[in-house]
Structure formats: structure tokens, C-alpha cells
Amino acid sequence: MDIIARINQRFDHMPRSEQKIAQYIRQNLEYVTQLPIHLLAEKSGVSHASITRLAKTLDCKNVRDLKMQLAQSAAVGQRFTEDKTVDKKEISAIYQSIHDALTLNAGLITDEVIQQATQLIVQTDHCLIFGVGGGSTVMAQECHHRLFRLSIKSNAYSDPMLMRMTAATVDAKDVVICLSLSGDSPDVYQAATIAKEYGAKVIAICPQSKLSAIADVHLAIQTQEVDYIFKPSASRYVMMAAIDILASEVAVKNQRKSREKLRRLKLHLDEHRDGDNRAPLGD
């Protein structure tokens, strides 16, 4: 359990002097990590000994360990620890944040890069798609859903061990698409490295990062997070747009096969939903 969670869990059972320090820490987390112990005691209105006792209450080895753990929590950002009411955003602000993220990324992916990526995909025997975490797991499935209907044999994986296992089975005719909103997912990076060892081509949809550096083709994205932590990240729309760009170009490049597979899909979907020929294609 992290230090802030311990403070919150044990606060009501602390002596008054320790509560005063804990409350000061919660309100000034980033500032506290820079304070010498005598100043922390002074600003909290307690003695040095109370800070030492608080460290023991929170299962820290000593005050130095307490400050180190507080610094780790502070790195997350005080917007996650401030105990204050946050006003809700208007619906229009949610749309605006998505629009802003997409505008930021417009033009990052060039036609030359897309042509390189799609050429690899339409020629591949098998396309593996890797993505872990809340956003990239869903986007890996989304990418698979786009490609199978275009006559591209593909599978999406989000389990780290399965990614490693399937990466070890590839050969030079296979393609691996790696998705990461941060570019720093160790599981995706390691699986991509294994796949490259066996000759597969790697297409990365991610920001500039270690992952992009080892990719054969990099579809660049840029994330833009805001201080309003209660809204889901708009960055996933950026990744979805990159997938849509890629899938659209694959469909055109592979259009003879794509058209026939899409025709079959449409036929059986319309039978299932009473023949609305302008309804979304399986979406």
C-alpha cells in the first residue's frame, strides 16, 4: 500500500500530534518533500519526535524513508491528492478536449509512413497486435476488428505472457503492431524485441520512445493530458484515429479482397438487423 493510502487509512486512529503532520502532508505534498525535518515540525506545529513517531506509524524505517516515499507519491501529482471539491466540466468541454487532442496530432502521421505500414500488412501471412493497459488493450481489439474484415489474418493479445509466447512463434513473413499511449510499456517493448529477433516487422503506434526506436515503421502520436483527472483520457481517440487511418489505407490497398469480405459482412448483418443498408458495418 502506498504512503498516501496508509495516511488516509490510519488518520482517524493517529494521536493528535501525528494527525497535524499528516494533514499538513496531505495539503502540501510536493512542498513537504523538500522540507528539512525541523521545518516540517515547525510548520506542522509539532516536535521532531512526533515526526519520528509518524514514520513508525506509517511503517517507514525512519524519517528519511518517510520523505522518500512521499516524494514517490508526489511524483504522481498533487491533483490526485488535494482534498478539495472539483467542479464538473460541461459536456461541451469533453468534446473540446477530444477535438484538441486530435488537432494536436493532425499531420503527425505522414502518407509515406502509412504507405510503408500498409504495404507490410497487406503482404503479411499473419498480423499480431499487442497492447496492454486500460486504453491499449481495448485499442488492440479495435485494431483486430478493423483488419479481419479486410481479409487480414490477425489476432490481438493483451496478456503479457501470451504476447511473449506468440512473439516467439513469428517468422519473417509476420507483422506485429504494437500499441502504447506512453511508448513505455515494458511488456509490449519486450514482446516486440522478441518478435524482431525472429524476423517479424514491427509497426508501432505510440509517441517517440524506446518502442518507436526499435519499430520498422512508427505511426507517431502525441498525448495531451489535462489537470481534470475525472474525465477519461482523450488520448485514446488519438490512437483510434491512427488505427482508422491505417485500416482505411489497408482497405484501399487490398480493395479487391476487402470489398468482397465487406460485402459478405454487410449481407449477413443486414439479414440479422432487418436490412438497413446504411447502418454501421458491424460497429
C-alpha positions in Angstrom: 0.0 0.0 0.0 1.4 3.4 -0.9 2.2 6.1 1.7 -0.8 8.3 0.9 -3.2 5.4 1.2 -1.7 4.5 4.5 -2.1 8.0 5.8 -5.7 8.1 4.7 -6.4 4.6 6.2 -4.8 5.3 9.6 -5.5 9.0 10.0 -8.5 8.6 12.4 -6.5 6.4 14.7 -3.4 8.6 15.0 -2.6 10.7 18.0 -3.5 14.4 17.6 0.2 15.5 17.0 0.6 12.9 14.2 -2.7 13.9 12.7 -1.4 17.5 12.4 1.6 16.4 10.5 -0.4 14.0 8.3 -2.9 16.7 7.5 -0.1 19.2 6.6 1.5 16.5 4.4 -1.8 15.9 2.5 -2.3 19.6 1.9 1.3 20.3 0.9 2.6 17.0 -0.5 5.1 18.4 -3.1 6.4 21.1 -0.8 6.9 18.7 2.2 9.3 16.5 0.2 11.7 19.5 0.1 11.5 20.5 3.8 14.1 19.6 6.4 12.7 17.8 9.4 12.9 20.9 11.7 10.9 23.0 9.2 8.3 20.3 8.8 7.9 20.1 12.6 7.7 23.9 12.8 5.1 24.3 10.1 3.0 21.4 11.4 3.2 22.8 15.0 4.7 19.6 16.5 8.0 18.3 17.8 10.7 16.4 15.9 9.8 13.3 17.9 6.2 13.4 16.6 7.5 13.2 13.0 9.7 10.2 14.0 6.7 8.5 15.6 4.6 9.2 12.5 7.2 7.5 10.3 6.9 4.4 12.5 3.0 4.6 12.5 3.2 4.5 8.7 5.6 1.5 8.6 8.6 3.6 7.4 12.1 2.7 8.5 12.9 6.2 9.6 12.0 9.9 8.6 14.3 9.7 5.6 12.3 6.7 4.3 9.1 8.6 5.0 10.3 11.5 2.9 11.4 9.2 0.1 8.0 7.5 -0.1 6.3 10.9 0.0 8.5 12.0 -2.9 7.4 9.0 -4.9 3.7 9.8 -4.3 4.3 13.5 -5.1 5.7 12.5 -8.5 2.1 11.4 -9.4 1.0 14.9 -9.0 -0.9 16.8 -6.2 -4.0 17.0 -8.4 -4.6 13.4 -7.3 -4.2 14.1 -3.5 -5.7 17.5 -3.0 -8.8 17.2 -0.8 -11.0 19.8 -2.5 -14.2 19.8 -4.4 -13.7 19.9 -8.2 -16.5 21.4 -10.3 -17.7 19.2 -13.1 -16.9 20.1 -16.7 -19.6 21.0 -19.1 -20.4 18.4 -21.8 -19.0 20.8 -24.4 -15.6 20.7 -22.6 -15.4 16.9 -23.0 -15.9 17.3 -26.8 -13.4 20.1 -26.9 -10.7 18.1 -25.2 -11.2 15.3 -27.8 -11.1 17.9 -30.6 -7.9 19.4 -29.1 -6.1 16.1 -28.9 -7.0 15.2 -32.5 -6.0 18.6 -33.7 -2.6 18.3 -31.9 -2.0 15.1 -33.8 -3.2 16.1 -37.2 -0.3 15.7 -39.6 2.0 13.7 -37.3 1.4 10.6 -39.4 2.6 11.1 -42.9 1.4 9.4 -46.1 4.8 8.0 -46.6 4.8 6.2 -43.3 1.2 4.9 -43.8 2.2 3.5 -47.2 5.1 1.7 -45.6 2.9 0.2 -42.8 0.1 -0.8 -45.1 2.4 -2.5 -47.6 3.8 -4.6 -44.8 0.3 -5.5 -43.5 -1.2 -6.5 -46.9 1.8 -8.7 -47.6 1.9 -10.4 -44.2 0.9 -14.0 -43.5 -0.3 -13.1 -40.0 -0.6 -9.9 -38.1 -0.2 -9.9 -34.3 -1.5 -6.9 -32.3 -0.1 -6.2 -28.9 -1.4 -3.7 -26.3 -1.7 -3.7 -22.5 -3.4 -1.4 -20.0 -6.8 0.2 -20.0 -6.6 2.1 -23.3 -4.3 0.0 -25.4 -6.0 -3.3 -24.5 -9.3 -2.0 -26.0 -7.4 -0.5 -29.0 -5.7 -3.8 -29.7 -9.1 -5.4 -30.0 -10.3 -2.5 -32.1 -7.4 -2.9 -34.5 -8.1 -6.6 -34.9 -11.8 -5.8 -35.6 -10.7 -3.4 -38.3 -8.3 -5.8 -40.0 -10.1 -9.1 -40.0 -12.9 -7.7 -42.2 -10.3 -6.6 -44.7 -9.0 -10.1 -45.3 -6.0 -9.6 -43.0 -5.4 -12.6 -40.7 -4.9 -11.0 -37.3 -5.0 -11.7 -33.6 -4.9 -9.3 -30.7 -3.1 -10.1 -27.4 -3.0 -8.1 -24.1 -1.8 -10.8 -21.7 2.0 -10.2 -21.2 2.9 -13.9 -21.2 0.8 -14.6 -24.3 2.4 -11.7 -26.1 5.9 -13.1 -25.3 4.8 -16.6 -26.4 3.2 -15.6 -29.6 6.1 -13.2 -30.4 8.4 -16.3 -30.1 6.4 -18.1 -32.8 6.7 -15.5 -35.6 8.8 -15.6 -38.7 10.0 -13.1 -41.4 6.6 -13.0 -43.1 4.7 -11.8 -40.0 3.9 -8.3 -38.8 3.5 -7.1 -35.2 1.5 -4.0 -34.5 2.4 -2.6 -31.1 0.1 -0.1 -29.3 1.1 2.1 -26.4 -0.2 5.5 -25.3 3.0 6.1 -23.4 5.5 4.2 -25.5 7.0 2.9 -22.3 5.1 -0.3 -21.7 7.8 -2.9 -20.8 5.6 -5.8 -21.7 4.9 -4.5 -25.2 8.5 -3.5 -25.7 9.9 -6.9 -24.7 7.4 -8.7 -26.9 8.3 -6.5 -29.8 12.0 -7.2 -29.2 11.4 -11.0 -29.3 9.4 -10.7 -32.5 12.2 -8.8 -34.2 14.7 -11.5 -33.2 12.7 -13.9 -35.3 12.4 -11.6 -38.3 9.0 -10.1 -37.9 8.4 -6.5 -38.9 7.2 -4.2 -36.1 4.8 -1.3 -36.6 4.4 0.9 -33.5 1.6 3.3 -32.8 3.0 5.3 -29.9 4.8 8.6 -29.0 8.6 8.9 -29.5 10.0 6.4 -27.1 12.1 3.2 -26.7 9.3 1.3 -28.5 9.3 3.7 -31.5 13.1 3.4 -31.7 13.0 -0.3 -32.4 10.0 -0.2 -34.8 10.4 -0.7 -38.5 7.6 1.7 -39.0 6.5 4.3 -36.5 3.0 5.9 -36.6 3.6 8.8 -34.3 1.0 10.0 -31.8 1.2 12.7 -29.1 -0.7 12.6 -25.9 -2.1 15.7 -24.1 -3.3 15.2 -20.6 -5.0 17.8 -18.6 -5.4 18.5 -14.8 -9.1 17.5 -14.8 -8.5 13.9 -13.6 -12.1 12.8 -13.6 -12.5 12.7 -17.3 -11.3 9.6 -19.3 -8.2 10.4 -21.3 -8.8 11.9 -24.7 -5.5 10.2 -25.9 -7.3 7.0 -26.8 -9.2 8.9 -29.5 -5.8 9.8 -31.0 -4.8 6.1 -31.1 -8.2 5.1 -32.6 -7.7 7.8 -35.3 -4.3 6.3 -36.1 -5.9 2.8 -36.4 -8.6 4.2 -38.6 -6.0 5.8 -40.9 -4.1 2.6 -41.1 -7.2 0.4 -41.7 -8.6 2.8 -44.3 -5.4 2.6 -46.3 -5.2 -1.2 -45.9 -8.7 -1.4 -47.3 -7.8 0.6 -50.4 -4.5 -1.1 -51.0 -6.2 -4.5 -50.6 -9.5 -3.4 -52.1 -10.3 -6.4 -54.2 -10.3 -8.7 -51.3 -11.6 -6.0 -48.9 -14.6 -5.3 -50.9 -15.7 -8.9 -51.1 -15.2 -9.5 -47.4 -17.1 -6.3 -46.6 -19.9 -7.3 -48.9 -20.3 -10.6 -47.1 -20.3 -8.9 -43.7 -22.9 -6.4 -44.8 -25.1 -9.1 -46.3 -25.3 -11.2 -43.1 -25.5 -8.2 -40.8 -28.5 -6.8 -42.8 -30.2 -10.1 -42.6 -29.7 -10.0 -38.8 -31.0 -6.5 -38.4 -33.8 -6.3 -40.9 -31.9 -4.8 -43.9 -31.0 -1.2 -43.1 -28.3 -0.8 -45.7 -26.9 2.4 -44.2 -26.4 1.0 -40.7 -22.8 0.9 -39.4 -20.8 -2.0 -40.8 -20.7 -4.2 -37.7 -19.9 -1.3 -35.3 
